[in-house]
């Protein structure tokens, strides 16, 4: 048996602290917070309790998929508003649903190689503010109209305006559709239901459990990482507001399929909610921990990214987590707690099924044996994307932060966080309490 690799990072990388906003469900129109404001709320609370000033950071890295037109390089916008000063560089990363985890990976790599010692990293998304765009015909018409200088030429251009020119392009719907295979994310989830024979009842039961777990966690006060935020009208938000405490199988069973009508099984009730939110973490080298006498939540042990068929994108966690276990000479029972982002209930269930399937493990994961079981009582113990929501740029950071809190609460050592990624990828990060 080969010796166990303690870490794939050449220098220890510690997670010192973290904070997030409540995840707020989109309600059909732009929510009360732009993405940059959400990032600032989370970052201000986090940095405000540190023994160093924001301008002592080496860099700021944020994941974001759909920053608004006033938020180009949103990490830099947030860093300046957080008082990091002009000398602290900041940059934004985009890996679809795992953008928040990608930012943590980038920060860890820079710390591990000695380029940085203290990094603010995380992710943010205001999905309710996703752009509504002009279609190409309208853009071309506008170009002709503004090019016309004389009144008669403008009238001629105006006479060519047609009703189809006004058909909007919904940025969120386009963004959640894979342009290579022509399937939206819900349709890829339907593929997994068919492939692994996962029933509507199984999906709904998983979703109901997600809501009940979130409700219990809120009642028990297990979301200490959330900071209360206030909008311009003085309203405050202190909890994830997508929870349905009265969720039951009858209510979930009454919802129609959304992505494969009328025969599908994926509904709004067993899918992640469209949500606004931000999550940020403070990563540090051993040198920075000692210099500033920082507490340590845990350390990043290993990170892995995987690619797979885009039409099967929900299986990304199965592909991303398996190599970490193999590199670290571990089996699933060695992991104390798991956070697998719930893009869809069926997507998480399919990952569990894939790890149990000898043929899938052999053909797709290069494993001679099934990877094994992830116990439900150790998976997403306080709810997940179905109940909490999935602001795509932020979720990767949220699950790592909450996983560390779960480990601390249960006096456990080792955890694994993972997400599926639109376009056919998966990301995973293994952490340990120190």
ABEGO torsion letter per residue (X at the ends): XBBBBABABABBBBBABBBBBBBBBBAGBBBABBAAAAAAAAAAAAAAABABBAAABABBBBBBABBBAAABGAAAAAAAAAGAEAABBBBBBBBEAAAAAAAAAAAAAAAAAGABABBBBEBBBBAAABBBBBBAAAAAAAAAAAABABAAAAAAAAAABBAAAABBBBAAAAAABBAAAGBBAAAAAAAAAAAAGBBAAAAAAAAAAAAAAAAAAAAAGABAABBBBBBAAGBBBABBAABBAABBAAAAAABBBAABOAABABBAAABBBBBBEBBBBBBBBAAAAAAAGBBBAEBBABBBBBBBBAAAAAAAAAAAAAAAAAAAGBBAAABABBBBBBABAAAAAAAAAAAABAAAAAAAAGBABBAEBBBAAABGAAEBAAAAEBBAAAAAAAAAAAAAAAAAAAGBABBBBBBBBBGGBBBBBBBBBX
